[in-house]
């Protein structure tokens, strides 16, 4: 059983993606802490910096996180002064999310950390191999999203 399990695990993309995720967290955590950030905030902060003024729901869909986790994280980010939520003039039920000057001030440091993370991930990859790896990851994510949507239909 152990040998079969080992062979199965070594060929499972989920196993390798999990390892990659845990290694990425180990790399990013101390660097994010030095900026005063939690690694769990990265996706929302990046999305807010790249597209300020999105609704909470649009943010959630964009980064593929459930409503409750998004609401909790946004509450914490707002409490700490990293984002501000404003009522949507067109739909008063919606809150639009914007980065604050505090977030804009640390954006350069955040981008530097993420750029170095990408450099570490792609060390030894030429441009074509980088693009192929990203294409494969995007396709895998799309496949899982489709499977989830089919389960929920």
N, C-alpha and C positions, 0 to 999 in steps of 0.2 A: 504494500500500500504506500509506504513512504517514497519509494522510487517513482511510482506512478504519479503521486501528488506533486513531487518535485518537478517532473517532466511537464505536467499540466500547468503548474504555476509559472514555469519559465517561459511558456508559450502564451500566457494570458496577458493581454494588454492591460487589463485592470490592475494586475499585480505591478507591472512596470510603471503605470501611471501613478499608482499609490506610492511607490518608492520615490518617484520623481517629485510628487507633491510633498512628501515628508522632507526630502532633501531641500526642496525650495523653501519650505517653512524654516528649516534650520539655518539656511543662508540668510533669509530675509528678516527673521525675527529680531536679531540683535541690531541690524542696520535700521530697521523701522523704529525700534525703541530709542535709538540715538537721535531720531528725528522727533520723538515724542508721540509716535504713532503705534497703533496695533496693526499687525499684519492683516487682520480681518477687515480692516477699513480700506485696504488698498483699492479694491475693485470699485467701491462706491466713490472714493475720492477721485480716482482716475476718470471715471465716467462723468462725474460732476465737473471736473476741470475741463474735460474735452467737450462736453455739451452742457453748459450751464443752463438752468431753467427748465430742465426736464421734470415731468411729474414723478412722484414716487413710484407709481406703477410702471412707467416707462423705464426708470432706472432698474427696477426689479427684473423686468423682462430682459433688459439688455445684458445684465450680468448673471441671469439665470439663478436667482435666489428667491426663496419663498417670501410671501408678504410679511409674515411675522418677523423673520430675521432682518429683512430690509427695514421695517419700522423700528426695531430695537436698535439697529446700528445707526440709523439716521437720528434717532433720539439722542444717542450717546454723542454722535458727532456734533449735533446742534448744542448739546449741553456743554461740550468742551470748546465750542466756538469755531469749529471747522467748517460748518455749513449753516445756512439760514434757509428756512422754509417760508415761502410767501404764498398767499392765496392766489390762485389763478383768476384773473379778472374775467375770463370767459366761462369758467366753471368753478364756482366758489367751493365746491366739494373737493376740488383737487388742490394739492400743495405742490408748488414748484420749488426745486432744490437748486441752490446756488452756493458756490464756494465763497468763503469769506476772505478778507485780506490775510488772515492768519494762514489759510491754506495756500493762497497765492504766493505767500512769502516762502513757504517750505517746498513749493512745487519743484524748483530746480534740484534740490537735494533728493526729493522723491524720484524724479526722473533719472538722476545719476545712479541711484541704487538699483533701479529697475533695469537701466541700460547695462550695468555691470553684471546683473543677474543673467540677462540675455547673453552677454558675452561669454559667461561661464557655461551656460547651456549649449551654446553653439561653437564652442572652442573646437577648432579643427574642421569645421564645416565650411565648404565653399558656398557661394551664393545659391547655386542650384540646389544643393542639399538642404540648405536652410529653408528655401521655399517649398521643397518637397515635404520636409518635416511639418511645416506649418499647414500645408495642404492636407496632409494625412490627419493631423490633429483636428482641423476644422471639419473634415468629413466624418471622423469618429464622433465628434460632438453632435453634428447634425443627425447622424444615425441614432444616437441615444435619445436626442430630443424627439425625433419622429416616433421612436418606440414608446416613449413616455406619453406622447400625445395620443397614440393609438390605444394605450392602456386606459387613458382617461376619457376616451370617446364613448 
